[in-house]
């Protein structure tokens, strides 16, 4: 819901486009222009110096960062990203090794299925695109493990194209500034896509900078739990702040539990397999968790997800 002091903007529908094409919705003045000016100026002054944002960053290095940054903070990603880029500076370099090596190198970043999907994407890039990350948005979206967000992010950040990039941080900024609510919905909605399209600068280069700038604002200032409104360049234009910071009227948001869950058991099993030089016998895996039923369920899940493969009865390894 938008407050009276922040009227909802009119949007021009424009011609129909194929799915994934750059939105043709024209940003409505004056609010969109104000947001662009304020956020881009803030970004020039406050942006973190990250290697995947460097002018010489390759499309592959940007893609690797996007896979790693899903559900993982920058401070944990940075050293692992540097290790990966030294070992696998190109998609072909990663594709030349077995997928188990990607899982091993993923270490404790969490959600190791991302490593497997990144290896699959590298293999597809090598086989279909001559080892070069494709520039075309549709071709990016067709890669294994690449969804709506990642395709838009790589097209924008690596190739300076005009796409609405909607991660959790961006969605939270739009929810507060434009819609006047504390949090966005649990899953991206069509209304959010329309809002993002309506506020996307027309110039492709500016749109690419806007995409990363509003993401940075959500990561550093307009955070989920403790937004720093006093530091925000949009404070006097934010519908949520002007409405008095009304609390979210949806379900309470809780952090994901970890201790005692199957995720924790899976992590311990994978840690043993990552550190082993070869296949691991069941008896060694049995030592990581006392509950035999939960341990077996976690191991079966790893096998089903392709993160572990049985060599023979009671012997396991990372996928080769």
C-alpha positions in Angstrom: 0.0 0.0 0.0 1.3 3.4 -1.0 1.0 6.5 1.2 -0.5 9.7 0.0 2.9 11.4 0.1 4.3 8.8 -2.2 1.7 8.3 -5.0 1.9 5.1 -7.0 3.3 5.8 -10.4 1.8 5.4 -13.8 3.4 2.8 -16.0 3.5 2.7 -19.8 2.8 -0.9 -20.9 4.8 -0.7 -24.1 4.9 -3.5 -26.7 4.9 -7.2 -25.8 8.3 -8.8 -25.3 9.4 -12.4 -25.1 9.9 -13.8 -21.5 13.2 -12.5 -20.0 13.5 -9.6 -22.4 14.4 -6.2 -21.1 11.3 -4.4 -19.7 9.9 -1.6 -21.9 8.1 0.0 -19.0 9.1 3.7 -18.8 10.0 5.0 -15.3 7.5 7.6 -14.2 8.8 11.0 -13.1 9.4 12.6 -10.7 9.9 9.8 -8.1 11.8 7.4 -10.3 14.2 10.1 -11.3 14.7 11.1 -7.7 15.5 7.5 -6.7 18.0 7.1 -9.5 19.8 10.3 -8.7 20.0 9.7 -4.9 20.9 6.0 -5.0 23.4 6.3 -7.8 25.1 9.2 -6.0 25.1 7.2 -2.8 26.6 4.2 -4.6 29.4 6.2 -6.0 30.4 7.2 -2.5 29.6 4.1 -0.5 30.0 1.0 -2.7 32.2 -1.8 -1.4 35.3 -2.5 -3.4 34.6 -6.1 -4.5 36.7 -7.9 -7.1 33.7 -9.1 -9.2 32.8 -5.4 -9.6 36.2 -4.4 -11.0 36.3 -3.1 -14.6 38.3 -6.1 -15.6 36.1 -8.7 -14.0 35.2 -11.4 -16.5 31.7 -12.6 -17.1 32.7 -16.0 -15.7 34.0 -14.4 -12.5 30.8 -12.5 -12.1 28.7 -15.6 -12.7 30.7 -17.5 -10.0 30.1 -14.7 -7.5 26.4 -14.7 -8.2 26.2 -18.5 -7.5 28.2 -18.1 -4.3 26.4 -15.0 -3.0 23.0 -16.8 -3.0 22.1 -17.1 0.7 25.7 -16.4 1.7 27.2 -13.1 2.9 30.1 -11.4 1.1 32.6 -11.8 3.9 32.3 -15.6 3.6 32.2 -15.7 -0.2 35.2 -13.5 -0.9 38.1 -15.8 0.1 36.3 -18.8 -1.5 35.7 -16.9 -4.7 39.4 -15.9 -4.9 40.4 -19.6 -4.5 38.0 -20.6 -7.2 39.1 -18.0 -9.7 42.8 -18.9 -9.2 42.0 -22.6 -9.7 39.3 -22.3 -12.4 39.6 -19.0 -14.2 37.4 -20.1 -17.0 34.3 -22.3 -17.4 36.4 -24.9 -19.4 38.9 -25.2 -16.5 36.1 -26.2 -14.1 34.3 -28.4 -16.6 37.5 -30.4 -17.1 37.4 -31.6 -13.6 34.9 -34.0 -12.0 31.9 -32.4 -10.3 33.1 -33.8 -7.0 36.0 -31.4 -7.1 33.6 -28.5 -7.2 31.8 -29.8 -4.2 35.2 -30.3 -2.4 36.3 -26.8 -3.2 33.0 -25.4 -2.1 34.0 -26.0 1.4 31.6 -24.7 4.1 29.8 -22.1 2.1 26.6 -24.1 2.6 24.0 -25.3 0.2 26.5 -27.3 -1.8 24.1 -28.1 -4.5 25.1 -24.7 -5.9 28.6 -26.1 -6.5 27.1 -28.9 -8.5 24.9 -26.6 -10.5 27.8 -24.2 -11.2 29.8 -27.2 -12.5 26.9 -28.1 -14.8 26.6 -24.6 -16.0 30.4 -24.5 -16.8 30.1 -27.8 -18.7 27.2 -26.4 -20.8 29.0 -23.1 -21.5 32.0 -25.2 -22.7 30.0 -27.5 -24.8 27.4 -25.0 -26.2 29.2 -21.6 -26.2 32.8 -22.4 -26.9 33.8 -21.8 -23.3 32.5 -18.2 -23.2 29.6 -17.1 -20.9 26.8 -16.2 -23.3 25.8 -12.6 -23.6 22.2 -13.3 -24.7 19.8 -13.3 -21.8 17.8 -16.3 -23.1 21.0 -18.3 -23.5 21.9 -17.5 -20.0 18.5 -18.6 -18.7 18.9 -21.9 -20.6 22.0 -22.8 -18.6 21.7 -25.5 -15.9 21.2 -23.9 -12.5 20.6 -20.4 -13.9 17.3 -18.9 -12.9 15.5 -15.6 -13.4 17.6 -13.7 -11.0 21.0 -15.1 -12.0 20.4 -14.6 -15.7 19.4 -11.0 -15.2 22.3 -10.3 -12.9 24.9 -11.7 -15.2 23.4 -10.0 -18.2 23.4 -6.7 -16.3 26.7 -6.8 -14.4 28.8 -8.6 -17.0 27.3 -7.3 -20.2 25.8 -4.0 -19.1 22.3 -4.8 -20.3 19.0 -3.4 -19.2 17.2 -5.9 -17.0 15.3 -5.8 -13.7 17.5 -7.6 -11.2 15.4 -8.7 -8.2 17.2 -10.3 -5.3 16.1 -10.2 -1.7 17.8 -6.9 -1.0 16.3 -5.2 -4.0 12.9 -6.5 -3.3 13.1 -5.2 0.3 14.0 -1.7 -0.9 11.1 -1.5 -3.3 8.7 -2.9 -0.7 9.6 -0.2 1.7 10.3 2.8 -0.5 7.5 2.3 -3.1 4.9 0.0 -1.4 5.3 1.2 2.2 5.6 -2.3 3.7 8.3 -3.7 5.8 9.1 -6.9 3.9 8.4 -8.2 0.4 6.4 -11.4 -0.2 8.1 -14.7 0.4 8.3 -15.3 -3.4 8.7 -12.8 -6.2 5.4 -11.6 -7.6 4.3 -10.2 -10.8 3.5 -6.9 -9.0 7.2 -6.7 -7.8 8.4 -7.3 -11.4 6.2 -4.4 -12.6 7.5 -2.2 -9.9 11.1 -3.0 -10.8 10.4 -2.4 -14.4 8.7 0.9 -13.8 11.8 2.1 -11.9 14.4 0.8 -14.3 16.4 3.6 -16.1 16.0 3.7 -19.8 19.8 3.8 -20.6 21.3 0.3 -20.4 24.5 1.4 -18.7 22.6 3.4 -16.1 20.2 0.6 -15.6 23.1 -1.8 -14.9 24.6 0.6 -12.4 21.2 1.1 -10.8 20.7 -2.6 -10.4 23.8 -3.1 -8.4 23.4 0.2 -6.5 19.9 -0.6 -5.2 21.1 -4.0 -4.3 24.0 -2.5 -2.3 21.6 -0.1 -0.6 19.5 -3.1 0.6 22.6 -5.0 1.7 24.2 -2.1 3.7 21.5 0.3 4.8 18.0 -1.0 4.2 18.7 -4.2 5.9 16.1 -6.8 7.0 16.4 -6.5 10.8 18.0 -3.1 11.6 17.6 -0.7 8.7 19.6 2.5 9.2 17.1 5.0 8.0 19.3 7.9 9.2 21.9 6.9 6.6 19.5 6.2 3.8 19.5 8.5 0.8 15.8 7.8 0.3 14.7 8.4 3.8 12.5 11.4 3.0 10.9 9.6 0.0 10.4 6.2 1.7 6.7 5.3 2.0 7.4 2.9 4.8 9.2 5.5 6.9 6.7 8.2 6.1 4.0 5.8 7.3 5.7 5.4 10.7 7.4 2.1 10.0 4.3 -0.1 10.3 5.2 -3.7 11.2 4.8 -6.4 8.6 1.3 -7.8 8.7 2.3 -11.2 7.3 3.7 -14.2 8.9 6.7 -13.6 11.3 10.0 -14.2 9.7 12.3 -16.6 11.5 15.9 -17.5 10.9 16.3 -21.0 9.6 17.2 -23.5 12.3 20.4 -25.5 11.7 21.5 -27.3 14.9 20.1 -30.8 15.0 18.6 -30.7 11.5 19.2 -32.9 8.5 21.1 -30.0 7.0 23.7 -30.2 9.8 24.0 -34.0 9.4 24.5 -33.6 5.6 27.1 -31.0 6.2 29.0 -33.3 8.5 28.8 -36.2 6.1 30.0 -34.0 3.3 32.9 -32.7 5.4 34.2 -36.2 5.8 33.9 -37.0 2.1 35.5 -33.7 1.1 38.5 -34.3 3.4 39.1 -37.9 2.2 41.6 -38.7 -0.5 39.3 -41.4 -1.9 36.1 -43.4 -1.2 34.9 -43.5 2.4 33.4 -46.6 4.2 30.1 -46.5 6.0 31.7 -47.1 9.4 33.6 -43.8 9.1 30.5 -41.9 8.1 28.6 -43.5 11.0 30.9 -41.6 13.4 29.6 -38.1 12.5 26.1 -38.5 14.0 24.5 -40.7 16.7 21.0 -40.9 15.3 21.2 -43.8 12.8 17.8 -43.1 11.2 18.5 -39.4 10.7 22.0 -40.1 9.5 20.8 -42.6 6.9 18.1 -40.2 5.8 20.7 -37.4 5.3 23.0 -39.7 3.4 20.2 -40.9 1.1 19.3 -37.3 0.5 22.9 -36.5 -0.6 22.9 -39.4 -2.9 19.5 -38.4 -4.4 20.8 -34.9 -4.9 23.9 -36.1 -6.8 26.2 -34.7 -4.2 27.5 -38.2 -3.1 27.6 -41.4 -5.1 27.9 -45.0 -3.8 30.9 -46.9 -5.1 29.8 -50.3 -3.7 27.8 -51.5 -0.8 28.7 -49.4 2.2 31.3 -47.2 0.4 30.7 -43.6 -0.8 32.6 -40.8 -2.6 32.0 -37.4 -4.1 30.7 -37.6 -7.7 33.4 -38.4 -10.2 
